[in-house]
């Protein structure tokens, strides 16, 4: 299977929704994690990423304009004992609490399902990056829009190859209802040398009208030192 160009995929899709990219740098020395959110409504677009002591959270850019915080205010990223948890909802806390209780990534997510936002039933996408750079991904989705069945998919990448990543997002594209992602996480090329470069590439590729916020993290596997970049449409010059 050929590596896909991540920027080209984003340019071709005006509304992939929320997306997770996990992988390894071209020199093999760093693990890479990226997460972005998009929005079509004023409520969804009225958000920014802010740093917390253990990751990032979403916040309202203009609190007076926030009409419904459910499903859009959460911690997308949390750090736990050197591992990074990244998700598109409050299941970040479900995974963290499960790991602290001795459960696995998969068993923790078996307590959750897709979001209750019919008729879209937005998939819950989640990732876990271990200190050694290995990672896991998951998507919990309805059965072709039927909320009676939750389909659970889990993917494990024990030895990520240098310069490669996996891309998982919520929607195939725009629509009504929004069509859920299908298939395995997409194998993509990751050749940007640092977090700043990758953040510029992804931010430029995301649809200008729909993009909201982006987070990129590069972590040196040997030392644990990291570089993080946050980009928010609100507040951009």
LINSUL-V587746 format. One record per pair of residues at least 12 apart in sequence whose ideal C-beta (glycine too) atoms are under 10 Angstrom apart, sorted by sequence separation. I is the first residue (numbers start at 1). J is the second residue. D is the distance in whole Angstrom. If there is no record, write none. Layout:
# LINSUL-V587746
I,J,D
I,J,D
This chain:
# LINSUL-V587746
21,33,7
22,34,8
37,49,8
47,59,7
48,60,8
60,72,9
75,87,9
76,88,7
83,95,10
96,108,8
98,110,9
112,124,6
125,137,7
126,138,5
139,151,8
140,152,5
141,153,8
169,181,6
202,214,6
216,228,7
217,229,8
6,19,10
20,33,8
21,34,4
22,35,9
36,49,9
46,59,10
47,60,6
48,61,5
60,73,7
74,87,8
76,89,8
83,96,9
85,98,10
95,108,5
98,111,8
125,138,7
126,139,8
139,152,8
140,153,8
155,168,8
168,181,7
202,215,10
203,216,9
215,228,7
216,229,5
217,230,10
20,34,7
21,35,8
35,49,9
46,60,6
47,61,6
48,62,10
58,72,6
59,73,7
74,88,8
75,89,9
76,90,10
78,92,5
85,99,8
94,108,6
95,109,7
97,111,10
98,112,10
112,126,9
124,138,8
125,139,5
126,140,8
138,152,7
139,153,5
140,154,10
167,181,10
200,214,10
202,216,7
215,229,7
216,230,8
6,21,7
19,34,8
20,35,5
21,36,9
46,61,5
47,62,10
58,73,5
74,89,5
75,90,8
77,92,7
78,93,7
80,95,9
93,108,10
94,109,7
109,124,8
123,138,10
124,139,7
125,140,8
138,153,7
139,154,9
153,168,9
168,183,10
199,214,6
201,216,10
214,229,8
215,230,6
216,231,8
19,35,7
20,36,9
45,61,8
46,62,6
57,73,8
58,74,6
73,89,10
74,90,5
76,92,6
80,96,5
83,99,8
94,110,10
123,139,5
124,140,4
125,141,9
137,153,8
138,154,5
139,155,9
168,184,9
169,185,9
198,214,10
199,215,8
200,216,9
214,230,7
215,231,8
6,23,10
18,35,7
19,36,5
43,60,9
46,63,9
57,74,7
58,75,8
71,88,9
72,89,9
73,90,9
74,91,9
75,92,5
78,95,8
79,96,9
80,97,10
91,108,8
94,111,6
95,112,9
109,126,6
123,140,6
124,141,8
137,154,7
138,155,7
168,185,4
169,186,8
199,216,4
213,230,7
214,231,4
215,232,10
18,36,7
19,37,8
46,64,10
57,75,5
58,76,7
71,89,7
74,92,7
75,93,7
78,96,5
81,99,8
91,109,6
94,112,6
108,126,9
122,140,10
123,141,4
136,154,7
137,155,5
138,156,10
166,184,8
167,185,6
168,186,8
198,216,5
199,217,10
213,231,7
214,232,8
17,36,9
18,37,5
19,38,8
46,65,5
47,66,9
56,75,7
57,76,7
71,90,8
74,93,8
80,99,6
81,100,9
109,128,10
121,140,10
122,141,9
123,142,8
136,155,7
137,156,8
166,185,4
167,186,4
197,216,9
198,217,10
199,218,10
212,231,10
213,232,5
214,233,9
16,36,8
17,37,8
18,38,7
42,62,10
45,65,10
46,66,6
55,75,6
56,76,6
57,77,8
70,90,9
80,100,7
85,105,8
91,111,9
106,126,10
108,128,9
121,141,7
122,142,9
135,155,9
136,156,5
137,157,8
165,185,9
166,186,7
167,187,8
195,215,9
196,216,8
198,218,8
211,231,9
212,232,7
213,233,7
17,38,6
18,39,9
35,56,8
37,58,7
46,67,9
54,75,8
55,76,7
56,77,5
57,78,9
75,96,9
78,99,10
91,112,5
105,126,8
121,142,4
135,156,8
136,157,7
165,186,9
166,187,6
167,188,5
195,216,5
197,218,10
211,232,10
212,233,6
213,234,8
16,38,7
17,39,9
43,65,8
47,69,10
55,77,4
56,78,9
83,105,9
87,109,9
90,112,9
91,113,10
105,127,9
106,128,10
120,142,9
121,143,9
134,156,8
135,157,5
136,158,9
165,187,8
166,188,7
194,216,9
195,217,6
196,218,9
211,233,6
212,234,8
213,235,10
15,38,6
17,40,9
42,65,7
43,66,7
52,75,7
54,77,8
55,78,4
85,108,10
89,112,8
105,128,5
119,142,10
121,144,10
134,157,6
135,158,9
164,187,6
165,188,5
167,190,10
195,218,4
210,233,9
14,38,9
15,39,9
42,66,10
43,67,5
44,68,10
54,78,5
55,79,6
91,115,10
104,128,9
118,142,9
121,145,6
133,157,9
134,158,5
164,188,7
165,189,8
166,190,10
192,216,9
194,218,6
195,219,9
209,233,10
13,38,10
15,40,7
42,67,8
43,68,6
47,72,6
52,77,8
53,78,10
54,79,5
55,80,9
87,112,10
89,114,10
90,115,10
105,130,10
114,139,9
115,140,9
120,145,8
121,146,8
133,158,10
134,159,7
135,160,7
163,188,10
164,189,7
165,190,4
193,218,9
206,231,9
208,233,9
211,236,10
10,36,9
14,40,10
41,67,9
43,69,9
46,72,9
47,73,8
51,77,9
52,78,8
53,79,9
54,80,8
89,115,7
112,138,10
114,140,5
115,141,10
119,145,7
121,147,6
124,150,9
132,158,9
133,159,9
134,160,7
161,187,9
163,189,6
164,190,6
192,218,9
203,229,9
17,44,10
41,68,9
44,71,9
45,72,10
49,76,7
52,79,10
88,115,9
109,136,10
113,140,5
114,141,5
115,142,10
118,145,8
123,150,10
132,159,9
133,160,6
163,190,6
164,191,10
202,229,10
206,233,9
6,34,9
43,71,10
44,72,6
49,77,9
110,138,10
112,140,6
113,141,9
114,142,5
119,147,9
123,151,9
124,152,10
125,153,10
126,154,9
127,155,9
128,156,10
129,157,10
130,158,9
132,160,10
153,181,10
157,185,9
162,190,9
163,191,6
203,231,5
43,72,7
55,84,8
99,128,8
109,138,5
113,142,8
114,143,10
118,147,6
121,150,9
137,166,6
139,168,6
141,170,9
151,180,9
155,184,7
161,190,10
162,191,10
163,192,10
199,228,9
200,229,9
202,231,8
203,232,10
54,84,10
55,85,8
56,86,9
94,124,9
105,135,10
106,136,8
108,138,10
109,139,10
110,140,9
123,153,9
135,165,9
137,167,9
138,168,8
139,169,9
153,183,10
155,185,6
160,190,9
199,229,4
203,233,9
41,72,9
54,85,9
55,86,8
95,126,6
105,136,5
109,140,6
114,145,10
116,147,8
129,160,9
135,166,8
137,168,5
139,170,8
153,184,8
195,226,8
196,227,8
198,229,8
199,230,8
200,231,9
94,126,9
95,127,9
96,128,10
104,136,9
105,137,9
106,138,7
145,177,6
153,185,9
195,227,5
197,229,9
199,231,6
39,72,8
89,122,8
91,124,5
95,128,7
105,138,7
114,147,7
145,178,10
165,198,10
174,207,9
194,227,7
195,228,6
196,229,6
203,236,9
88,122,8
89,123,10
90,124,9
91,125,9
92,126,8
113,147,9
145,179,9
195,229,5
37,72,8
57,92,9
88,123,8
89,124,6
91,126,6
92,127,10
114,149,10
144,179,10
145,180,8
194,229,9
56,92,10
88,124,6
89,125,9
113,149,10
114,150,6
144,180,8
174,210,8
55,92,8
87,124,7
88,125,5
89,126,8
113,150,4
114,151,9
143,180,10
87,125,7
88,126,8
112,150,9
113,151,9
114,152,10
142,180,7
144,182,9
37,76,8
86,125,9
87,126,4
88,127,10
113,152,8
127,166,9
141,180,5
36,76,10
86,126,7
87,127,7
110,150,10
112,152,9
141,181,7
35,76,5
55,96,10
85,126,8
86,127,5
87,128,9
95,136,10
127,168,7
139,180,8
141,182,9
35,77,7
54,96,9
85,127,7
86,128,8
110,152,7
126,168,9
139,181,6
84,127,8
85,128,6
86,129,8
95,138,9
109,152,7
125,168,5
139,182,10
33,77,8
71,115,6
84,128,7
85,129,8
110,154,10
125,169,7
139,183,10
70,115,9
71,116,8
83,128,6
84,129,4
109,154,8
123,168,9
125,170,6
139,184,10
70,116,9
71,117,6
83,129,6
84,130,9
106,152,8
123,169,9
124,170,9
139,185,8
70,117,9
82,129,9
83,130,5
84,131,9
91,138,9
123,170,5
137,184,9
138,185,10
80,128,9
82,130,8
83,131,6
106,154,5
122,170,5
123,171,8
137,185,5
81,130,10
82,131,4
83,132,10
86,135,10
91,140,8
105,154,8
122,171,8
77,127,10
79,129,10
81,131,8
82,132,9
104,154,10
106,156,9
120,170,9
33,84,6
35,86,5
37,88,8
71,122,8
83,134,10
84,135,9
86,137,10
87,138,9
88,139,10
89,140,10
105,156,9
120,171,8
33,85,10
34,86,9
35,87,8
36,88,10
83,135,9
31,84,8
33,86,6
35,88,8
115,170,9
120,175,9
122,177,10
123,178,10
20,76,9
114,170,10
120,176,9
121,177,8
122,178,7
125,181,8
119,176,8
120,177,5
121,178,9
123,180,5
18,76,8
119,177,4
120,178,5
122,180,8
123,181,6
127,185,9
118,177,8
119,178,9
120,179,9
121,180,7
122,181,10
123,182,10
117,177,9
120,180,8
125,185,9
117,178,9
22,84,9
22,86,8
21,86,9
20,86,6
114,180,8
20,87,8
20,88,7
18,87,9
19,88,8
18,88,4
17,88,8
18,89,9
88,168,9
88,169,9
89,170,10
88,170,6
133,219,8
133,220,10
134,221,10
129,217,9
131,219,8
133,221,5
132,221,7
35,125,9
129,219,8
131,221,7
130,221,10
35,127,8
131,224,7
33,127,7
33,129,6
32,129,9
31,129,6
31,130,8
31,131,9
31,132,8
32,133,9
31,133,4
33,135,8
17,120,9
30,133,8
31,134,9
32,135,10
18,122,8
29,133,9
31,135,7
17,122,7
18,123,9
20,125,6
22,127,5
28,133,8
17,123,9
18,124,10
19,125,8
20,126,8
21,127,9
22,128,9
23,129,9
18,125,7
20,127,5
22,129,6
17,125,9
25,133,9
24,133,6
23,133,9
24,134,10
22,133,9
24,135,9
22,134,10
23,135,8
22,135,5
22,136,9
20,135,10
22,137,7
21,137,10
20,137,7
20,138,10
20,139,10
32,160,9
31,160,8
86,215,8
32,163,10
34,165,8
38,169,9
86,217,9
28,160,9
30,162,10
32,164,10
33,165,9
38,170,9
22,155,10
24,157,9
28,161,8
29,162,9
32,165,6
34,167,9
36,169,9
37,170,10
38,171,9
84,217,7
23,157,8
28,162,4
31,165,10
40,174,8
22,157,8
24,159,9
25,160,10
27,162,7
28,163,8
84,219,7
24,160,4
26,162,6
27,163,8
40,176,10
23,160,6
24,161,7
25,162,7
26,163,4
76,213,9
82,219,9
22,160,8
23,161,8
24,162,5
25,163,7
26,164,9
40,178,9
77,215,6
79,217,10
23,162,9
24,163,7
25,164,10
76,215,7
23,163,8
24,164,6
25,165,10
72,212,10
77,217,8
79,219,10
23,164,5
24,165,7
23,165,2
82,224,6
84,226,9
22,165,6
23,166,6
21,165,5
22,166,6
23,167,9
20,165,10
21,166,7
22,167,8
20,166,8
21,167,5
22,168,8
20,167,7
21,168,8
79,226,9
19,167,7
20,168,5
21,169,9
19,168,7
20,169,7
18,168,10
19,169,4
20,170,9
16,167,9
18,169,7
19,170,7
61,212,9
77,228,9
16,168,10
17,169,6
18,170,5
19,171,9
61,213,10
16,169,4
17,170,4
18,171,8
15,169,10
16,170,7
17,171,4
58,212,9
59,213,10
15,170,9
16,171,6
17,172,9
58,213,7
13,169,8
15,171,6
16,172,8
17,173,9
34,190,9
10,167,9
15,172,9
16,173,7
17,174,9
56,213,9
3,161,10
9,167,7
13,171,8
15,173,6
16,174,9
32,190,6
34,192,10
6,165,7
10,169,9
13,172,8
14,173,7
15,174,4
56,215,6
3,163,8
9,169,9
13,173,5
14,174,6
15,175,8
30,190,10
32,192,8
55,215,9
3,164,6
4,165,10
6,167,6
12,173,9
13,174,8
17,178,7
34,195,9
56,217,9
3,165,9
19,181,9
32,194,10
33,195,10
55,217,9
4,167,8
15,178,8
17,180,9
22,185,8
26,189,9
30,193,9
32,195,8
36,199,10
49,212,9
50,213,9
15,179,10
17,181,8
21,185,9
23,187,9
26,190,7
30,194,9
34,198,7
45,209,9
48,212,8
49,213,4
51,215,9
16,181,8
20,185,8
21,186,9
23,188,7
25,190,7
26,191,5
30,195,9
34,199,8
45,210,8
47,212,6
48,213,6
49,214,8
23,189,9
24,190,7
25,191,8
26,192,8
27,193,8
32,198,7
36,202,7
44,210,9
45,211,9
46,212,9
47,213,6
49,215,6
19,186,10
21,188,7
23,190,5
25,192,8
26,193,7
36,203,8
45,212,6
22,190,9
25,193,7
34,202,6
38,206,7
44,212,7
45,213,10
21,190,8
25,194,9
36,205,10
37,206,10
38,207,7
40,209,9
25,195,10
36,206,6
39,209,10
40,210,6
38,209,9
39,210,6
61,232,8
38,210,4
39,211,8
56,228,8
61,233,9
62,234,8
25,198,9
37,210,10
38,211,6
39,212,5
55,228,9
59,232,10
61,234,4
37,211,8
38,212,6
39,213,9
56,230,7
60,234,10
61,235,8
36,211,7
37,212,5
38,213,9
36,212,8
37,213,5
38,214,10
9,186,7
21,198,9
36,213,7
37,214,8
51,228,8
35,213,9
36,214,4
37,215,9
9,188,7
35,214,7
36,215,7
51,230,7
6,186,8
8,188,10
34,214,7
35,215,5
36,216,9
50,230,8
7,188,9
8,189,10
21,202,8
34,215,7
35,216,8
49,230,5
4,186,6
6,188,4
7,189,9
33,215,8
34,216,5
35,217,9
48,230,8
49,231,8
50,232,9
1,184,10
3,186,9
4,187,6
5,188,7
6,189,7
19,202,9
33,216,7
34,217,7
48,231,10
49,232,6
3,187,6
4,188,5
5,189,6
6,190,7
32,216,8
33,217,5
34,218,10
48,232,4
1,186,10
2,187,8
3,188,6
4,189,7
6,191,10
7,192,10
32,217,7
33,218,8
47,232,8
48,233,8
1,187,6
3,189,4
5,191,10
6,192,9
31,217,8
32,218,6
33,219,8
47,233,9
48,234,5
2,189,9
3,190,9
19,206,9
30,217,9
31,218,8
32,219,8
47,234,8
48,235,7
3,191,9
30,218,5
31,219,5
45,233,8
46,234,8
29,218,9
30,219,6
31,220,8
45,234,8
16,206,8
29,219,10
30,220,6
31,221,6
7,198,10
10,201,9
15,206,10
16,207,9
29,220,6
30,221,6
6,198,9
10,202,7
13,205,10
14,206,9
15,207,7
29,221,6
30,222,9
10,203,10
11,204,9
12,205,9
13,206,9
14,207,4
17,210,9
25,218,7
28,221,8
29,222,7
33,226,9
7,201,5
10,204,9
11,205,5
13,207,8
14,208,9
15,209,9
16,210,9
18,212,9
25,219,10
29,223,10
39,233,9
6,201,8
7,202,7
10,205,4
11,206,9
14,209,8
15,210,6
18,213,10
19,214,9
21,216,9
25,220,9
30,225,9
31,226,9
33,228,9
34,229,9
36,231,9
37,232,10
38,233,10
6,202,7
9,205,8
10,206,6
11,207,8
14,210,6
15,211,10
25,221,9
30,226,9
37,233,10
7,204,7
8,205,8
10,207,8
13,210,10
14,211,10
24,221,8
30,227,9
7,205,4
6,205,7
7,206,9
5,205,9
10,211,9
